Amino acid sequence: MRPPIDHGTVLITGASEGIAQELARLLSRRVRTLVLVDRDVERLKPLREELLSVYPTLGVILERCDVGESREVDALLASLESHFVRVDVLVNMAALGGHGLFAQSPWGGLEALLRANVWMPSLLTHRLVVPMLERGRGGVLNIGSGAAQLVLPGSAMFAATQRFLDGFTESLRLEVEGRGVVVTRVAPGPLGDEDEVLGPFFQISARRCARDALAAFERGEPLVYPGFGHRWVMRVLPLLPRVLKRGLGRLVLRGVKRGGAPSGALPVGLAPPVLLAREPTPA
């Protein structure tokens, strides 16, 4: 079963940068309409101009929405409905990052992280998956992080939100199984710029990550770890005893307390999350 991408309508949150932006570029050659959502529409305008310069018949709708507020999400979907826009595929960018000891972090920043990584994908999926099931076709692509597998002091709340996304995606997938809706989670590791010299084993570019994610989504896979090195490590981690994971976590904690990043020799994902486009703004 494949998600209804070709000639369909895809809604993407956080498409102004990173993996979600690269997915918008990949999808633009195939879809009828892209709905790009961000708190700041101005951040999306350069991407719209870029896509229309290549695909002038593509429909690109920019929507300002704080997806952490249910009333704004309802207003967004009502606006789309009033213009007869039906969302076939939802792409949730649920990987807002943060770095710092939990007890020393302002609650405003932690709350923003929770809203972006837990509230947002849950709310948008809840609003859109019902009509998808009624039509018997649709897709939900949740972009998170491999941190769900890790003990990650210095990013405790971030790691917790990724565990939520893992359980949510896997459980939802079973609930809609056989009803025409594809549900996939993307769990990347560290990303680098396309033009920089990347680590030969772990880091990949956002563009490569987006390609791997889209290919797995179209195959109907439940989970994808983009990149060979990252995929290998993520398959080994569940086999490690928890006491060993705690030991690795203590190494990370030493680096956090020193105010620096952990050694590059540590496994991917044990460093502060670098795959993320931005961090929450403390209140």
C-alpha positions as CSV (number, residue, x, y, z in Angstrom):
1,M,0.0,0.0,0.0
2,R,1.4,3.4,-1.0
3,P,0.4,6.8,0.3
4,P,-1.6,9.0,-2.1
5,I,1.2,11.4,-3.1
6,D,1.0,11.7,-6.9
7,H,-1.4,14.5,-7.9
8,G,-2.5,14.8,-4.2
9,T,-2.3,17.4,-1.6
10,V,0.4,17.3,1.1
11,L,0.5,19.4,4.2
12,I,3.9,19.9,5.8
13,T,4.7,21.6,9.1
14,G,8.1,23.3,9.6
15,A,8.9,23.3,5.9
16,S,11.0,26.5,6.1
17,E,14.2,24.5,6.7
18,G,15.8,21.1,7.2
19,I,14.3,17.8,6.3
20,A,10.8,19.1,5.9
21,Q,12.0,21.7,3.4
22,E,13.8,19.0,1.4
23,L,10.7,16.9,1.4
24,A,8.8,19.8,0.0
25,R,11.3,20.1,-2.8
26,L,11.1,16.4,-3.6
27,L,7.3,16.3,-3.5
28,S,6.8,19.4,-5.6
29,R,7.4,17.5,-8.8
30,R,4.7,15.0,-8.1
31,V,1.9,16.6,-6.0
32,R,-0.9,18.9,-7.1
33,T,-0.8,21.1,-4.0
34,L,1.6,21.7,-1.2
35,V,0.3,23.3,2.0
36,L,3.2,24.7,4.0
37,V,2.6,25.7,7.6
38,D,4.7,27.8,9.9
39,R,4.2,30.3,12.7
40,D,5.9,32.9,10.5
41,V,4.7,32.8,6.8
42,E,7.6,35.0,5.8
43,R,10.0,32.2,6.4
44,L,8.1,30.1,3.8
45,K,8.0,32.6,1.0
46,P,11.5,32.0,-0.4
47,L,10.7,28.3,-0.7
48,R,7.4,29.0,-2.5
49,E,9.2,31.3,-5.0
50,E,11.8,28.6,-5.6
51,L,9.2,25.8,-6.2
52,L,7.0,27.9,-8.5
53,S,10.0,29.0,-10.6
54,V,10.5,25.3,-11.4
55,Y,6.9,24.1,-11.3
56,P,4.7,27.1,-12.2
57,T,1.5,25.0,-12.2
58,L,2.1,23.7,-8.7
59,G,-0.3,24.9,-6.0
60,V,1.6,26.3,-3.0
61,I,-0.5,27.5,-0.1
62,L,1.2,29.2,2.8
63,E,-0.6,29.1,6.1
64,R,0.3,30.9,9.3
65,C,-0.6,28.7,12.3
66,D,0.6,28.0,15.8
67,V,0.0,24.3,15.6
68,G,0.2,24.1,19.4
69,E,-3.1,25.9,19.7
70,S,-6.2,23.8,18.9
71,R,-8.3,26.9,17.8
72,E,-5.6,27.9,15.3
73,V,-5.4,24.4,13.9
74,D,-9.2,24.3,13.6
75,A,-9.1,27.7,11.8
76,L,-6.3,26.4,9.5
77,L,-8.3,23.3,8.5
78,A,-11.5,25.4,8.1
79,S,-9.7,27.7,5.8
80,L,-8.5,24.8,3.6
81,E,-12.0,23.3,3.6
82,S,-13.5,26.6,2.5
83,H,-11.1,26.6,-0.5
84,F,-12.0,22.9,-1.2
85,V,-8.5,21.8,-0.3
86,R,-8.4,18.2,1.0
87,V,-5.3,16.9,2.6
88,D,-4.2,13.5,1.4
89,V,-0.9,13.3,3.2
90,L,0.3,14.9,6.5
91,V,4.0,15.4,7.2
92,N,4.6,16.3,10.9
93,M,8.0,17.8,11.6
94,A,8.2,16.7,15.3
95,A,11.8,17.3,16.1
96,L,12.2,20.6,17.8
97,G,15.4,20.3,19.8
98,G,16.8,21.6,23.1
99,H,20.0,21.2,25.0
100,G,20.6,21.8,28.7
101,L,20.0,20.2,32.1
102,F,16.3,19.8,32.8
103,A,16.4,21.5,36.2
104,Q,18.2,24.5,34.8
105,S,16.1,25.0,31.7
106,P,13.3,27.6,31.7
107,W,9.9,26.0,31.6
108,G,8.8,28.1,28.7
109,G,11.3,26.5,26.4
110,L,10.4,23.0,27.7
111,E,6.8,23.6,27.1
112,A,7.5,24.8,23.6
113,L,9.3,21.6,22.9
114,L,6.4,19.5,24.3
115,R,3.9,21.4,22.1
116,A,6.0,21.0,19.0
117,N,7.0,17.4,19.4
118,V,3.9,15.9,21.2
119,W,0.9,18.2,21.0
120,M,1.4,19.3,17.4
121,P,1.6,15.8,15.7
122,S,-1.1,14.5,17.9
123,L,-3.5,17.3,17.2
124,L,-3.0,17.6,13.5
125,T,-3.1,13.8,13.0
126,H,-6.3,13.6,15.1
127,R,-7.9,16.2,12.9
128,L,-6.8,14.8,9.6
129,V,-6.8,11.0,10.0
130,V,-10.6,10.7,10.4
131,P,-11.4,12.1,6.9
132,M,-8.5,10.0,5.5
133,L,-10.1,6.8,7.0
134,E,-13.5,7.9,5.6
135,R,-12.0,8.1,2.1
136,G,-10.0,4.9,2.6
137,R,-6.7,6.6,1.5
138,G,-4.1,8.8,3.2
139,G,-0.7,9.0,4.8
140,V,1.0,10.3,7.9
141,L,4.7,10.8,8.0
142,N,6.1,11.7,11.4
143,I,9.7,13.1,11.4
144,G,11.4,12.7,14.7
145,S,14.8,11.5,15.9
146,G,16.8,8.4,16.8
147,A,16.9,9.8,20.3
148,A,14.0,7.6,21.2
149,Q,16.5,4.8,21.7
150,L,18.9,6.8,23.9
151,V,19.5,7.7,27.5
152,L,20.3,11.4,26.8
153,P,21.1,13.7,29.8
154,G,21.2,17.3,28.6
155,S,18.3,16.6,26.3
156,A,16.0,14.7,28.7
157,M,12.7,16.3,27.5
158,F,13.7,15.9,23.9
159,A,14.4,12.2,24.3
160,A,11.1,11.7,26.1
161,T,9.2,13.4,23.3
162,Q,10.8,11.0,20.8
163,R,9.7,8.0,22.9
164,F,6.2,9.4,22.7
165,L,6.4,9.8,18.9
166,D,7.7,6.2,18.6
167,G,4.8,4.7,20.6
168,F,2.2,7.0,19.1
169,T,3.2,6.2,15.5
170,E,3.5,2.4,16.0
171,S,0.2,2.2,17.8
172,L,-1.7,4.4,15.3
173,R,-0.3,2.3,12.5
174,L,-1.9,-0.8,13.9
175,E,-5.2,1.0,14.5
176,V,-5.5,2.0,10.9
177,E,-3.9,-1.1,9.4
178,G,-5.8,-2.3,6.3
179,R,-7.9,0.9,6.0
180,G,-5.9,2.6,3.3
181,V,-3.8,5.0,5.5
182,V,0.0,4.6,5.6
183,V,1.8,5.7,8.8
184,T,5.6,5.9,9.0
185,R,8.1,7.4,11.5
186,V,11.4,8.8,10.4
187,A,14.2,8.7,13.1
188,P,17.3,10.5,11.7
189,G,20.6,10.9,13.4
190,P,23.0,13.9,13.1
191,L,22.7,15.9,9.9
192,G,25.2,18.0,8.1
193,D,25.1,20.5,5.3
194,E,25.1,19.2,1.7
195,D,28.4,20.8,0.8
196,E,30.4,20.1,4.0
197,V,32.6,17.1,4.5
198,L,30.4,14.7,6.5
199,G,31.4,11.9,8.8
200,P,31.8,8.8,6.6
201,F,29.7,6.6,8.7
202,F,27.1,8.6,10.7
203,Q,26.2,12.0,9.3
204,I,24.1,12.5,6.1
205,S,22.7,15.6,4.5
206,A,19.1,16.7,5.0
207,R,18.5,16.1,1.3
208,R,19.7,12.5,1.6
209,C,17.6,12.0,4.7
210,A,14.5,13.3,3.0
211,R,15.1,10.9,0.0
212,D,15.5,7.9,2.3
213,A,12.4,8.9,4.3
214,L,10.2,9.4,1.3
215,A,11.3,6.1,-0.3
216,A,10.5,4.2,2.9
217,F,7.2,6.0,3.3
218,E,6.2,4.9,-0.2
219,R,7.1,1.3,0.6
220,G,4.8,1.5,3.6
221,E,7.6,0.9,6.1
222,P,6.7,1.6,9.8
223,L,10.1,3.0,10.7
224,V,13.1,4.4,8.8
225,Y,16.6,5.2,10.1
226,P,18.1,7.3,7.2
227,G,21.8,6.5,6.4
228,F,23.7,3.2,6.6
229,G,25.8,4.0,9.6
230,H,22.9,5.5,11.7
231,R,20.7,2.6,10.7
232,W,23.3,0.1,11.8
233,V,23.8,1.7,15.2
234,M,20.0,2.0,15.8
235,R,19.6,-1.7,15.2
236,V,22.3,-2.5,17.7
237,L,21.2,-0.2,20.5
238,P,18.1,-2.2,21.4
239,L,20.3,-5.2,22.0
240,L,22.5,-3.4,24.6
241,P,21.6,-3.8,28.3
242,R,20.2,-0.7,29.9
243,V,23.1,-0.5,32.4
244,L,25.4,0.0,29.4
245,K,23.1,2.7,28.0
246,R,23.2,4.4,31.3
247,G,27.0,4.3,31.3
248,L,27.1,5.9,27.8
249,G,24.6,8.5,29.2
250,R,27.0,9.3,32.0
251,L,29.7,10.1,29.4
252,V,27.3,12.5,27.7
253,L,26.5,14.1,31.1
254,R,30.1,14.9,31.7
255,G,30.3,16.8,28.5
256,V,27.1,18.6,29.3
257,K,28.4,19.7,32.7
258,R,31.6,20.9,31.2
259,G,29.6,23.0,28.8
260,G,30.9,21.3,25.7
261,A,29.8,18.7,23.3
262,P,30.6,15.0,23.9
263,S,33.5,13.4,22.1
264,G,33.0,12.7,18.4
265,A,34.0,9.1,19.1
266,L,30.7,8.4,20.8
267,P,28.0,6.7,18.9
268,V,25.7,8.8,16.7
269,G,22.8,10.4,18.7
270,L,24.8,10.6,21.9
271,A,25.8,14.2,21.1
272,P,23.3,17.0,21.6
273,P,20.7,16.8,18.8
274,V,22.1,18.5,15.7
275,L,19.6,17.3,13.2
276,L,17.1,20.0,14.3
277,A,16.4,23.2,12.5
278,R,15.9,25.3,15.7
279,E,15.5,25.2,19.4
280,P,12.6,26.4,21.5
281,T,12.7,30.0,22.6
282,P,12.7,30.2,26.4
283,A,9.9,32.1,28.0
